[in-house]
Amino acid sequence: MSSPTGPASGLPVRMPRPRQPGRHRRPEPLVAPEGAPALVLAVPGTPSSATRGLADEVISIARSELPGLDARIGHLDGDDDEFFSLSTVLVRAAEERTARFEQARAAGMDVKEPEGPVAVVVPLLAGPDGALLRRIRQAVMDSKIAAELTDVLGPHPLLAEALHVRLSEAGLARADRARLFTVATAADGIILASVGGDEAVQAAGITGMLLAARLAVPVIAAALDEEGSIASVAEQLRNSGSQQLALAPYLIGPEIEASVLEEAAKEAGCSTAEPLGPYPAIGKLALAKYTTALGISPQQPQGTPVR
């Protein structure tokens, strides 16, 4: 342990750098407040090593943006063996917070009893899905832990950016339409595939307009969980003049089985990009939901300007 006059036992002390004077100084880096609630990522879908790996990457991005963040993963369908359920993760977060307080008090430290939410629960969903959100809300209630549930991650310009990147990775869109080169397989019409019914389609449509502005091609949202929706939108796009269609999943990934996307692409007669997955924007948006809930966010993350 170090003293105000120097390190104990010859250990070095990291001294804070002096704050740069002047109005052009760089802002102080945001760090998690001491005793802040945990960020608990609520992960839908069947738990698997791939799903947990995806969630780990999202959490890693959030931690890199906010040092000191206590971030955890709660699976909506966790078995509490290999994959912990959302309720169990919330209970453990509460137990650990109480244990820290009691240990500090036993050590004679002048600490206040913890108050406020134990955790902020962020659904790992790009758009609204009523059925999944009801289950997440029920899991929070079942835990009997004081926790705040945020909204889903979208719509947001960063998700349009992520969709653009996934399409370009699949060779279905130009990476940058300002550059003078073409992609032979670039789509001239995009089906934005969501889950969650009409509400999800409407929300996806907002991000779809941003994607259409980036690609300069028509983008129409459709529901993967409504029979005939994908085929109907594919026909609509072809009737309006689009000949080479692409399916862009407005999904993080765990929400549905991969086979559902494959069948939808066959139904529409087109190629498909990968789901959004652990794209950096996902971690940043999850963190933005958390910091906004706590009132410590200086601003929402901004999307890349349309070129």
Number of C-alpha atoms within 10 A of each C-alpha: 8 12 8 6 6 12 13 12 8 8 10 10 12 7 6 6 6 6 10 11 8 7 7 7 9 10 9 8 8 13 13 17 13 8 15 18 26 22 28 29 28 27 29 25 16 14 19 14 10 11 18 17 12 19 26 18 17 25 26 17 21 25 20 12 18 18 13 15 22 18 18 19 23 26 27 23 19 20 13 14 7 10 17 17 21 28 23 19 22 28 18 14 20 20 13 12 17 15 12 13 17 15 11 14 14 10 9 9 11 9 10 9 10 15 9 10 15 26 26 25 29 26 26 25 26 26 26 25 19 14 10 18 19 11 14 25 15 12 19 23 13 14 16 11 18 17 22 20 20 15 18 18 25 21 20 22 22 25 26 26 21 23 25 24 21 23 27 19 14 16 18 27 25 24 19 16 14 9 9 7 10 12 12 10 16 18 24 20 25 29 27 26 27 30 25 19 18 17 16 23 24 18 18 29 20 17 24 28 19 21 25 17 14 19 23 13 15 20 26 21 28 29 25 22 17 13 10 15 18 26 18 13 20 26 12 13 21 14 10 10 11 17 14 17 25 27 29 27 24 30 23 23 23 22 20 16 11 12 9 12 20 14 12 23 23 14 15 21 15 18 20 25 22 20 21 23 19 20 21 16 25 27 23 24 26 26 28 22 23 27 19 14 16 15 9 14 15 10 9 14 15 12 14 11 9 14 10
